[in-house]
Amino acid sequence: MVRARQKTTLLRAPNVLLAHLKRFDEYGRKNRTRVKAEEELSLWKHANDYTNLDLVDDGKRNYSYKLIGIIEHLGSNPNYGHYVCAMKVGLSTL
């Protein structure tokens, strides 16, 4: 047995980012640890190679995203409960 470390890197950032946090274990038990959703998220530190990033007008791609909505499960297991959505209003463009 040895210690292992997993690292995720990006080759290029998507225009729209969808993140799914798996909150149930293999037995269907819900992880009730509170998650704080920040309004802005930067993936810059996860970029694979800073010299090969997609280029835009300013010469450096902006790997930041703004939160526009969340979906939350209310219930004790994945087979019971409701999913509710909260979205920001007044968005001009995505």
Buried (B, 14 or more C-beta within 10 A) or exposed (E): EEEEEEEEEBEEBEEEEEEEEEBEEEEEEBEEEEEEEEEEEEBBEEBEEEEEBEEEEEEEBEBEBEBEEEEEBEEEEEEEEEEEEEEEEEEEEE
